[in-house]
Amino acid sequence: MSFAAILLLAAAPAAMPEIPEPKPAEMTAAEIRAHNKQLDRAHPYYIKCVREADTGSLVARKPVCKTNERWALLERSTRAGADQMASDMTTRSASGSSN
């Protein structure tokens, strides 16, 4: 087998059905359920819905639906922001204590 053939095989995506990335905000609950029936729970396009507290209300909750891929991206972004803030606070407090 040639080197080029090995590279093509390595670059080929896994045997997942090619589906476009869904837009959960534009889908009904029934459409989300039908979409999820086709996929494994670990698939990047599987849609997870979470009920989050509505701003300004102690009781009201609104559903927020995103794909696994988007939830992971949001988590990485949030974690990076929190890490950066902690780093900035540590750096500032260490440099400010020498006054």
Biopython code that builds the backbone (N, CA, C, O; Angstrom):
import numpy as np
from Bio.PDB.StructureBuilder import StructureBuilder

atoms = [
    (1, "MET", "N", (0.854, -1.174, 0.000)),
    (1, "MET", "CA", (0.000, 0.000, 0.000)),
    (1, "MET", "C", (0.899, 1.237, 0.000)),
    (1, "MET", "O", (1.881, 1.306, 0.739)),
    (2, "SER", "N", (0.551, 2.193, -0.827)),
    (2, "SER", "CA", (1.375, 3.390, -0.948)),
    (2, "SER", "C", (1.135, 4.346, 0.220)),
    (2, "SER", "O", (0.135, 4.258, 0.932)),
    (3, "PHE", "N", (2.078, 5.249, 0.384)),
    (3, "PHE", "CA", (1.985, 6.245, 1.449)),
    (3, "PHE", "C", (0.751, 7.136, 1.260)),
    (3, "PHE", "O", (0.084, 7.484, 2.234)),
    (4, "ALA", "N", (0.448, 7.504, 0.013)),
    (4, "ALA", "CA", (-0.718, 8.351, -0.281)),
    (4, "ALA", "C", (-2.015, 7.643, 0.088)),
    (4, "ALA", "O", (-2.939, 8.271, 0.604)),
    (5, "ALA", "N", (-2.090, 6.348, -0.170)),
    (5, "ALA", "CA", (-3.297, 5.583, 0.165)),
    (5, "ALA", "C", (-3.492, 5.523, 1.674)),
    (5, "ALA", "O", (-4.617, 5.600, 2.168)),
    (6, "ILE", "N", (-2.392, 5.387, 2.399)),
    (6, "ILE", "CA", (-2.478, 5.353, 3.862)),
    (6, "ILE", "C", (-2.978, 6.698, 4.387)),
    (6, "ILE", "O", (-3.808, 6.746, 5.294)),
    (7, "LEU", "N", (-2.470, 7.785, 3.815)),
    (7, "LEU", "CA", (-2.924, 9.107, 4.231)),
    (7, "LEU", "C", (-4.404, 9.312, 3.944)),
    (7, "LEU", "O", (-5.117, 9.899, 4.758)),
    (8, "LEU", "N", (-4.871, 8.836, 2.801)),
    (8, "LEU", "CA", (-6.294, 8.971, 2.466)),
    (8, "LEU", "C", (-7.159, 8.177, 3.432)),
    (8, "LEU", "O", (-8.217, 8.647, 3.851)),
    (9, "LEU", "N", (-6.719, 6.985, 3.785)),
    (9, "LEU", "CA", (-7.481, 6.177, 4.735)),
    (9, "LEU", "C", (-7.496, 6.816, 6.119)),
    (9, "LEU", "O", (-8.514, 6.774, 6.810)),
    (10, "ALA", "N", (-6.399, 7.395, 6.519)),
    (10, "ALA", "CA", (-6.317, 8.037, 7.831)),
    (10, "ALA", "C", (-7.162, 9.305, 7.876)),
    (10, "ALA", "O", (-7.730, 9.643, 8.914)),
    (11, "ALA", "N", (-7.241, 9.999, 6.753)),
    (11, "ALA", "CA", (-7.995, 11.250, 6.706)),
    (11, "ALA", "C", (-9.484, 11.022, 6.510)),
    (11, "ALA", "O", (-10.274, 11.942, 6.724)),
    (12, "ALA", "N", (-9.886, 9.831, 6.113)),
    (12, "ALA", "CA", (-11.303, 9.546, 5.867)),
    (12, "ALA", "C", (-12.055, 9.583, 7.189)),
    (12, "ALA", "O", (-11.580, 9.038, 8.185)),
    (13, "PRO", "N", (-13.227, 10.222, 7.213)),
    (13, "PRO", "CA", (-14.012, 10.278, 8.439)),
    (13, "PRO", "C", (-14.546, 8.901, 8.800)),
    (13, "PRO", "O", (-14.623, 8.010, 7.954)),
    (14, "ALA", "N", (-14.907, 8.741, 10.049)),
    (14, "ALA", "CA", (-15.473, 7.481, 10.516)),
    (14, "ALA", "C", (-16.778, 7.217, 9.771)),
    (14, "ALA", "O", (-17.330, 8.115, 9.136)),
    (15, "ALA", "N", (-17.255, 6.009, 9.850)),
    (15, "ALA", "CA", (-18.454, 5.612, 9.116)),
    (15, "ALA", "C", (-19.720, 6.164, 9.775)),
    (15, "ALA", "O", (-20.580, 5.399, 10.212)),
    (16, "MET", "N", (-19.830, 7.472, 9.844)),
    (16, "MET", "CA", (-21.019, 8.121, 10.384)),
    (16, "MET", "C", (-21.847, 8.634, 9.215)),
    (16, "MET", "O", (-21.295, 9.069, 8.204)),
    (17, "PRO", "N", (-23.149, 8.585, 9.347)),
    (17, "PRO", "CA", (-23.960, 9.123, 8.262)),
    (17, "PRO", "C", (-23.738, 10.632, 8.144)),
    (17, "PRO", "O", (-23.684, 11.341, 9.149)),
    (18, "GLU", "N", (-23.614, 11.102, 6.935)),
    (18, "GLU", "CA", (-23.408, 12.533, 6.701)),
    (18, "GLU", "C", (-24.746, 13.254, 6.869)),
    (18, "GLU", "O", (-25.652, 13.108, 6.049)),
    (19, "ILE", "N", (-24.851, 14.012, 7.916)),
    (19, "ILE", "CA", (-26.041, 14.817, 8.151)),
    (19, "ILE", "C", (-25.592, 16.239, 8.422)),
    (19, "ILE", "O", (-24.525, 16.454, 8.997)),
    (20, "PRO", "N", (-26.386, 17.204, 8.018)),
    (20, "PRO", "CA", (-26.004, 18.593, 8.297)),
    (20, "PRO", "C", (-26.176, 18.892, 9.780)),
    (20, "PRO", "O", (-26.971, 18.247, 10.463)),
    (21, "GLU", "N", (-25.431, 19.867, 10.269)),
    (21, "GLU", "CA", (-25.555, 20.249, 11.674)),
    (21, "GLU", "C", (-26.948, 20.837, 11.900)),
    (21, "GLU", "O", (-27.356, 21.752, 11.185)),
    (22, "PRO", "N", (-27.675, 20.319, 12.886)),
    (22, "PRO", "CA", (-29.028, 20.816, 13.140)),
    (22, "PRO", "C", (-29.011, 22.177, 13.828)),
    (22, "PRO", "O", (-28.006, 22.579, 14.415)),
    (23, "LYS", "N", (-30.132, 22.872, 13.745)),
    (23, "LYS", "CA", (-30.303, 24.150, 14.431)),
    (23, "LYS", "C", (-31.449, 23.978, 15.430)),
    (23, "LYS", "O", (-32.609, 24.217, 15.094)),
    (24, "PRO", "N", (-31.121, 23.562, 16.663)),
    (24, "PRO", "CA", (-32.147, 23.253, 17.657)),
    (24, "PRO", "C", (-33.093, 24.422, 17.958)),
    (24, "PRO", "O", (-34.260, 24.200, 18.280)),
    (25, "ALA", "N", (-32.607, 25.651, 17.859)),
    (25, "ALA", "CA", (-33.455, 26.807, 18.159)),
    (25, "ALA", "C", (-34.605, 26.931, 17.162)),
    (25, "ALA", "O", (-35.630, 27.541, 17.467)),
    (26, "GLU", "N", (-34.438, 26.360, 15.982)),
    (26, "GLU", "CA", (-35.456, 26.439, 14.948)),
    (26, "GLU", "C", (-36.306, 25.171, 14.869)),
    (26, "GLU", "O", (-37.156, 25.051, 13.987)),
    (27, "MET", "N", (-36.083, 24.228, 15.780)),
    (27, "MET", "CA", (-36.779, 22.946, 15.737)),
    (27, "MET", "C", (-37.801, 22.840, 16.855)),
    (27, "MET", "O", (-37.635, 23.431, 17.922)),
    (28, "THR", "N", (-38.865, 22.078, 16.598)),
    (28, "THR", "CA", (-39.852, 21.786, 17.636)),
    (28, "THR", "C", (-39.342, 20.608, 18.461)),
    (28, "THR", "O", (-38.386, 19.935, 18.076)),
    (29, "ALA", "N", (-39.985, 20.369, 19.594)),
    (29, "ALA", "CA", (-39.581, 19.248, 20.446)),
    (29, "ALA", "C", (-39.738, 17.925, 19.700)),
    (29, "ALA", "O", (-38.906, 17.030, 19.851)),
    (30, "ALA", "N", (-40.780, 17.791, 18.907)),
    (30, "ALA", "CA", (-41.000, 16.560, 18.136)),
    (30, "ALA", "C", (-39.896, 16.375, 17.089)),
    (30, "ALA", "O", (-39.432, 15.254, 16.876)),
    (31, "GLU", "N", (-39.481, 17.437, 16.450)),
    (31, "GLU", "CA", (-38.401, 17.357, 15.464)),
    (31, "GLU", "C", (-37.082, 16.975, 16.133)),
    (31, "GLU", "O", (-36.300, 16.206, 15.575)),
    (32, "ILE", "N", (-36.837, 17.507, 17.318)),
    (32, "ILE", "CA", (-35.611, 17.168, 18.059)),
    (32, "ILE", "C", (-35.615, 15.693, 18.427)),
    (32, "ILE", "O", (-34.598, 15.015, 18.280)),
    (33, "ARG", "N", (-36.766, 15.181, 18.911)),
    (33, "ARG", "CA", (-36.857, 13.757, 19.262)),
    (33, "ARG", "C", (-36.619, 12.877, 18.031)),
    (33, "ARG", "O", (-35.901, 11.880, 18.104)),
    (34, "ALA", "N", (-37.228, 13.253, 16.899)),
    (34, "ALA", "CA", (-37.053, 12.474, 15.666)),
    (34, "ALA", "C", (-35.592, 12.504, 15.212)),
    (34, "ALA", "O", (-35.052, 11.490, 14.770)),
    (35, "HIS", "N", (-34.971, 13.653, 15.323)),
    (35, "HIS", "CA", (-33.545, 13.789, 14.956)),
    (35, "HIS", "C", (-32.684, 12.904, 15.852)),
    (35, "HIS", "O", (-31.803, 12.196, 15.363)),
    (36, "ASN", "N", (-32.933, 12.941, 17.159)),
    (36, "ASN", "CA", (-32.114, 12.190, 18.113)),
    (36, "ASN", "C", (-32.276, 10.680, 17.977)),
    (36, "ASN", "O", (-31.367, 9.929, 18.330)),
    (37, "LYS", "N", (-33.432, 10.219, 17.465)),
    (37, "LYS", "CA", (-33.639, 8.772, 17.285)),
    (37, "LYS", "C", (-32.641, 8.191, 16.297)),
    (37, "LYS", "O", (-32.320, 7.005, 16.370)),
    (38, "GLN", "N", (-32.146, 9.006, 15.379)),
    (38, "GLN", "CA", (-31.213, 8.536, 14.355)),
    (38, "GLN", "C", (-29.781, 8.429, 14.877)),
    (38, "GLN", "O", (-28.941, 7.784, 14.250)),
    (39, "LEU", "N", (-29.502, 9.051, 16.012)),
    (39, "LEU", "CA", (-28.120, 9.197, 16.470)),
    (39, "LEU", "C", (-27.872, 8.540, 17.815)),
    (39, "LEU", "O", (-28.787, 8.326, 18.609)),
    (40, "ASP", "N", (-26.605, 8.228, 18.044)),
    (40, "ASP", "CA", (-26.144, 7.752, 19.336)),
    (40, "ASP", "C", (-26.020, 8.962, 20.264)),
    (40, "ASP", "O", (-25.766, 10.069, 19.789)),
    (41, "ARG", "N", (-26.192, 8.780, 21.564)),
    (41, "ARG", "CA", (-26.111, 9.899, 22.519)),
    (41, "ARG", "C", (-24.745, 10.579, 22.520)),
    (41, "ARG", "O", (-24.640, 11.737, 22.924)),
    (42, "ALA", "N", (-23.711, 9.896, 22.083)),
    (42, "ALA", "CA", (-22.363, 10.471, 22.070)),
    (42, "ALA", "C", (-22.050, 11.197, 20.759)),
    (42, "ALA", "O", (-20.996, 11.822, 20.641)),
    (43, "HIS", "N", (-22.935, 11.125, 19.790)),
    (43, "HIS", "CA", (-22.704, 11.770, 18.483)),
    (43, "HIS", "C", (-22.632, 13.284, 18.665)),
    (43, "HIS", "O", (-23.392, 13.837, 19.461)),
    (44, "PRO", "N", (-21.736, 13.973, 17.945)),
    (44, "PRO", "CA", (-21.602, 15.428, 18.098)),
    (44, "PRO", "C", (-22.879, 16.215, 17.784)),
    (44, "PRO", "O", (-23.068, 17.312, 18.308)),
    (45, "TYR", "N", (-23.766, 15.662, 16.930)),
    (45, "TYR", "CA", (-24.990, 16.375, 16.551)),
    (45, "TYR", "C", (-26.213, 15.936, 17.349)),
    (45, "TYR", "O", (-27.325, 16.379, 17.060)),
    (46, "TYR", "N", (-26.028, 15.074, 18.348)),
    (46, "TYR", "CA", (-27.133, 14.703, 19.230)),
    (46, "TYR", "C", (-27.528, 15.944, 20.021)),
    (46, "TYR", "O", (-26.656, 16.643, 20.535)),
    (47, "ILE", "N", (-28.808, 16.231, 20.129)),
    (47, "ILE", "CA", (-29.269, 17.464, 20.770)),
    (47, "ILE", "C", (-29.672, 17.181, 22.212)),
    (47, "ILE", "O", (-30.482, 16.295, 22.486)),
    (48, "LYS", "N", (-29.091, 17.954, 23.128)),
    (48, "LYS", "CA", (-29.449, 17.882, 24.550)),
    (48, "LYS", "C", (-30.161, 19.176, 24.922)),
    (48, "LYS", "O", (-29.732, 20.268, 24.549)),
    (49, "CYS", "N", (-31.250, 19.035, 25.659)),
    (49, "CYS", "CA", (-31.993, 20.200, 26.122)),
    (49, "CYS", "C", (-31.884, 20.282, 27.641)),
    (49, "CYS", "O", (-31.985, 19.273, 28.339)),
    (50, "VAL", "N", (-31.678, 21.484, 28.133)),
    (50, "VAL", "CA", (-31.559, 21.746, 29.568)),
    (50, "VAL", "C", (-32.536, 22.860, 29.900)),
    (50, "VAL", "O", (-32.683, 23.811, 29.132)),
    (51, "ARG", "N", (-33.203, 22.747, 31.037)),
    (51, "ARG", "CA", (-34.116, 23.808, 31.456)),
    (51, "ARG", "C", (-33.355, 24.749, 32.384)),
    (51, "ARG", "O", (-32.952, 24.370, 33.483)),
    (52, "GLU", "N", (-33.168, 25.981, 31.920)),
    (52, "GLU", "CA", (-32.431, 26.974, 32.689)),
    (52, "GLU", "C", (-33.381, 28.004, 33.272)),
    (52, "GLU", "O", (-34.430, 28.289, 32.695)),
    (53, "ALA", "N", (-33.011, 28.560, 34.415)),
    (53, "ALA", "CA", (-33.830, 29.573, 35.063)),
    (53, "ALA", "C", (-33.940, 30.798, 34.164)),
    (53, "ALA", "O", (-32.952, 31.255, 33.590)),
    (54, "ASP", "N", (-35.149, 31.317, 34.053)),
    (54, "ASP", "CA", (-35.388, 32.520, 33.272)),
    (54, "ASP", "C", (-34.928, 33.717, 34.097)),
    (54, "ASP", "O", (-35.271, 33.824, 35.275)),
    (55, "THR", "N", (-34.161, 34.612, 33.494)),
    (55, "THR", "CA", (-33.623, 35.764, 34.196)),
    (55, "THR", "C", (-34.745, 36.607, 34.785)),
    (55, "THR", "O", (-35.693, 36.962, 34.084)),
    (56, "GLY", "N", (-34.641, 36.925, 36.062)),
    (56, "GLY", "CA", (-35.626, 37.767, 36.729)),
    (56, "GLY", "C", (-36.785, 37.006, 37.328)),
    (56, "GLY", "O", (-37.694, 37.617, 37.889)),
    (57, "SER", "N", (-36.780, 35.690, 37.227)),
    (57, "SER", "CA", (-37.881, 34.905, 37.769)),
    (57, "SER", "C", (-37.331, 33.815, 38.679)),
    (57, "SER", "O", (-36.294, 33.215, 38.397)),
    (58, "LEU", "N", (-38.036, 33.572, 39.763)),
    (58, "LEU", "CA", (-37.628, 32.507, 40.680)),
    (58, "LEU", "C", (-38.222, 31.167, 40.278)),
    (58, "LEU", "O", (-37.741, 30.118, 40.706)),
    (59, "VAL", "N", (-39.277, 31.197, 39.448)),
    (59, "VAL", "CA", (-40.003, 29.984, 39.117)),
    (59, "VAL", "C", (-39.858, 29.584, 37.647)),
    (59, "VAL", "O", (-39.653, 28.408, 37.345)),
    (60, "ALA", "N", (-39.959, 30.535, 36.748)),
    (60, "ALA", "CA", (-39.991, 30.232, 35.318)),
    (60, "ALA", "C", (-38.680, 29.622, 34.839)),
    (60, "ALA", "O", (-37.597, 30.030, 35.259)),
    (61, "ARG", "N", (-38.796, 28.654, 33.968)),
    (61, "ARG", "CA", (-37.640, 28.001, 33.364)),
    (61, "ARG", "C", (-37.871, 27.952, 31.857)),
    (61, "ARG", "O", (-39.000, 27.802, 31.389)),
    (62, "LYS", "N", (-36.788, 28.080, 31.115)),
    (62, "LYS", "CA", (-36.900, 27.987, 29.663)),
    (62, "LYS", "C", (-35.958, 26.903, 29.159)),
    (62, "LYS", "O", (-34.852, 26.747, 29.676)),
    (63, "PRO", "N", (-36.395, 26.152, 28.150)),
    (63, "PRO", "CA", (-35.511, 25.111, 27.627)),
    (63, "PRO", "C", (-34.429, 25.710, 26.728)),
    (63, "PRO", "O", (-34.699, 26.592, 25.913)),
    (64, "VAL", "N", (-33.206, 25.217, 26.893)),
    (64, "VAL", "CA", (-32.086, 25.615, 26.051)),
    (64, "VAL", "C", (-31.563, 24.332, 25.421)),
    (64, "VAL", "O", (-31.108, 23.428, 26.122)),
    (65, "CYS", "N", (-31.630, 24.258, 24.093)),
    (65, "CYS", "CA", (-31.219, 23.050, 23.374)),
    (65, "CYS", "C", (-30.015, 23.354, 22.502)),
    (65, "CYS", "O", (-29.992, 24.339, 21.764)),
    (66, "LYS", "N", (-29.005, 22.481, 22.602)),
    (66, "LYS", "CA", (-27.789, 22.601, 21.799)),
    (66, "LYS", "C", (-27.295, 21.197, 21.469)),
    (66, "LYS", "O", (-27.660, 20.224, 22.129)),
    (67, "THR", "N", (-26.469, 21.108, 20.449)),
    (67, "THR", "CA", (-25.857, 19.824, 20.115)),
    (67, "THR", "C", (-24.730, 19.540, 21.107)),
    (67, "THR", "O", (-24.231, 20.447, 21.774)),
    (68, "ASN", "N", (-24.338, 18.269, 21.193)),
    (68, "ASN", "CA", (-23.205, 17.906, 22.066)),
    (68, "ASN", "C", (-21.982, 18.740, 21.723)),
    (68, "ASN", "O", (-21.251, 19.181, 22.610)),
    (69, "GLU", "N", (-21.765, 18.951, 20.433)),
    (69, "GLU", "CA", (-20.615, 19.721, 19.975)),
    (69, "GLU", "C", (-20.677, 21.161, 20.500)),
    (69, "GLU", "O", (-19.666, 21.699, 20.951)),
    (70, "ARG", "N", (-21.847, 21.776, 20.442)),
    (70, "ARG", "CA", (-22.006, 23.161, 20.912)),
    (70, "ARG", "C", (-21.908, 23.254, 22.428)),
    (70, "ARG", "O", (-21.350, 24.221, 22.948)),
    (71, "TRP", "N", (-22.445, 22.255, 23.157)),
    (71, "TRP", "CA", (-22.308, 22.254, 24.621)),
    (71, "TRP", "C", (-20.834, 22.163, 25.000)),
    (71, "TRP", "O", (-20.384, 22.861, 25.908)),
    (72, "ALA", "N", (-20.076, 21.304, 24.309)),
    (72, "ALA", "CA", (-18.645, 21.146, 24.608)),
    (72, "ALA", "C", (-17.886, 22.434, 24.306)),
    (72, "ALA", "O", (-17.008, 22.838, 25.068)),
    (73, "LEU", "N", (-18.228, 23.075, 23.193)),
    (73, "LEU", "CA", (-17.590, 24.341, 22.832)),
    (73, "LEU", "C", (-17.884, 25.410, 23.885)),
    (73, "LEU", "O", (-16.990, 26.162, 24.274)),
    (74, "LEU", "N", (-19.125, 25.478, 24.340)),
    (74, "LEU", "CA", (-19.514, 26.438, 25.380)),
    (74, "LEU", "C", (-18.756, 26.164, 26.681)),
    (74, "LEU", "O", (-18.302, 27.093, 27.349)),
    (75, "GLU", "N", (-18.626, 24.893, 27.034)),
    (75, "GLU", "CA", (-17.908, 24.537, 28.266)),
    (75, "GLU", "C", (-16.433, 24.915, 28.175)),
    (75, "GLU", "O", (-15.875, 25.470, 29.122)),
    (76, "ARG", "N", (-15.794, 24.615, 27.033)),
    (76, "ARG", "CA", (-14.388, 24.980, 26.865)),
    (76, "ARG", "C", (-14.190, 26.489, 26.931)),
    (76, "ARG", "O", (-13.242, 26.976, 27.547)),
    (77, "SER", "N", (-15.093, 27.220, 26.292)),
    (77, "SER", "CA", (-15.007, 28.679, 26.280)),
    (77, "SER", "C", (-15.181, 29.249, 27.686)),
    (77, "SER", "O", (-14.429, 30.129, 28.104)),
    (78, "THR", "N", (-16.170, 28.745, 28.406)),
    (78, "THR", "CA", (-16.428, 29.204, 29.768)),
    (78, "THR", "C", (-15.263, 28.872, 30.691)),
    (78, "THR", "O", (-14.848, 29.692, 31.510)),
    (79, "ARG", "N", (-14.742, 27.652, 30.544)),
    (79, "ARG", "CA", (-13.614, 27.219, 31.378)),
    (79, "ARG", "C", (-12.371, 28.067, 31.092)),
    (79, "ARG", "O", (-11.646, 28.442, 32.014)),
    (80, "ALA", "N", (-12.130, 28.368, 29.817)),
    (80, "ALA", "CA", (-10.973, 29.185, 29.447)),
    (80, "ALA", "C", (-11.120, 30.593, 30.015)),
    (80, "ALA", "O", (-10.146, 31.178, 30.488)),
    (81, "GLY", "N", (-12.328, 31.134, 29.970)),
    (81, "GLY", "CA", (-12.566, 32.464, 30.533)),
    (81, "GLY", "C", (-12.351, 32.494, 32.035)),
    (81, "GLY", "O", (-11.747, 33.426, 32.566)),
    (82, "ALA", "N", (-12.853, 31.459, 32.724)),
    (82, "ALA", "CA", (-12.675, 31.380, 34.171)),
    (82, "ALA", "C", (-11.196, 31.204, 34.533)),
    (82, "ALA", "O", (-10.705, 31.822, 35.477)),
    (83, "ASP", "N", (-10.494, 30.360, 33.777)),
    (83, "ASP", "CA", (-9.062, 30.166, 34.022)),
    (83, "ASP", "C", (-8.292, 31.459, 33.806)),
    (83, "ASP", "O", (-7.399, 31.794, 34.585)),
    (84, "GLN", "N", (-8.641, 32.192, 32.742)),
    (84, "GLN", "CA", (-7.970, 33.457, 32.453)),
    (84, "GLN", "C", (-8.224, 34.472, 33.563)),
    (84, "GLN", "O", (-7.310, 35.184, 33.979)),
    (85, "MET", "N", (-9.471, 34.539, 34.046)),
    (85, "MET", "CA", (-9.795, 35.474, 35.115)),
    (85, "MET", "C", (-9.032, 35.112, 36.391)),
    (85, "MET", "O", (-8.505, 35.993, 37.071)),
    (86, "ALA", "N", (-8.973, 33.827, 36.713)),
    (86, "ALA", "CA", (-8.236, 33.397, 37.902)),
    (86, "ALA", "C", (-6.749, 33.721, 37.763)),
    (86, "ALA", "O", (-6.107, 34.154, 38.720)),
    (87, "SER", "N", (-6.221, 33.511, 36.583)),
    (87, "SER", "CA", (-4.816, 33.821, 36.339)),
    (87, "SER", "C", (-4.563, 35.328, 36.471)),
    (87, "SER", "O", (-3.581, 35.746, 37.085)),
    (88, "ASP", "N", (-5.447, 36.132, 35.895)),
    (88, "ASP", "CA", (-5.308, 37.582, 35.994)),
    (88, "ASP", "C", (-5.383, 38.052, 37.443)),
    (88, "ASP", "O", (-4.622, 38.926, 37.858)),
    (89, "MET", "N", (-6.295, 37.473, 38.202)),
    (89, "MET", "CA", (-6.445, 37.876, 39.605)),
    (89, "MET", "C", (-5.216, 37.484, 40.414)),
    (89, "MET", "O", (-4.769, 38.243, 41.275)),
    (90, "THR", "N", (-4.674, 36.317, 40.143)),
    (90, "THR", "CA", (-3.490, 35.853, 40.853)),
    (90, "THR", "C", (-2.282, 36.718, 40.495)),
    (90, "THR", "O", (-1.507, 37.101, 41.371)),
    (91, "THR", "N", (-2.128, 37.018, 39.233)),
    (91, "THR", "CA", (-1.009, 37.838, 38.771)),
    (91, "THR", "C", (-1.100, 39.248, 39.337)),
    (91, "THR", "O", (-0.104, 39.806, 39.798)),
    (92, "ARG", "N", (-2.286, 39.812, 39.301)),
    (92, "ARG", "CA", (-2.473, 41.180, 39.805)),
    (92, "ARG", "C", (-2.253, 41.247, 41.310)),
    (92, "ARG", "O", (-1.622, 42.180, 41.808)),
    (93, "SER", "N", (-2.778, 40.248, 42.042)),
    (93, "SER", "CA", (-2.626, 40.307, 43.495)),
    (93, "SER", "C", (-1.173, 40.078, 43.886)),
    (93, "SER", "O", (-0.712, 40.651, 44.873)),
    (94, "ALA", "N", (-0.452, 39.270, 43.152)),
    (94, "ALA", "CA", (0.956, 39.004, 43.463)),
    (94, "ALA", "C", (1.800, 40.250, 43.162)),
    (94, "ALA", "O", (2.709, 40.585, 43.922)),
    (95, "SER", "N", (1.495, 40.933, 42.049)),
    (95, "SER", "CA", (2.293, 42.114, 41.704)),
    (95, "SER", "C", (1.896, 43.313, 42.538)),
    (95, "SER", "O", (2.708, 44.215, 42.745)),
    (96, "GLY", "N", (0.660, 43.343, 43.023)),
    (96, "GLY", "CA", (0.199, 44.470, 43.823)),
    (96, "GLY", "C", (0.600, 44.383, 45.280)),
    (96, "GLY", "O", (0.531, 45.387, 45.989)),
    (97, "SER", "N", (1.018, 43.217, 45.753)),
    (97, "SER", "CA", (1.360, 43.045, 47.168)),
    (97, "SER", "C", (2.733, 43.608, 47.505)),
    (97, "SER", "O", (3.079, 43.704, 48.683)),
    (98, "SER", "N", (3.524, 43.982, 46.506)),
    (98, "SER", "CA", (4.864, 44.489, 46.786)),
    (98, "SER", "C", (4.870, 45.988, 47.110)),
    (98, "SER", "O", (5.930, 46.560, 47.362)),
    (99, "ASN", "N", (3.698, 46.624, 47.106)),
    (99, "ASN", "CA", (3.631, 48.068, 47.414)),
    (99, "ASN", "C", (3.907, 48.338, 48.827)),
    (99, "ASN", "O", (3.890, 49.495, 49.249)),
]
sb = StructureBuilder()
sb.init_structure("model")
sb.init_model(0)
sb.init_chain("A")
sb.init_seg("    ")
for serial, (resi, resn, name, xyz) in enumerate(atoms, 1):
    if name == "N":
        sb.init_residue(resn, " ", resi, " ")
    sb.init_atom(name, np.array(xyz, "f"), 0.0, 1.0, " ", f" {name:<3s}", serial, name[0])
structure = sb.get_structure()
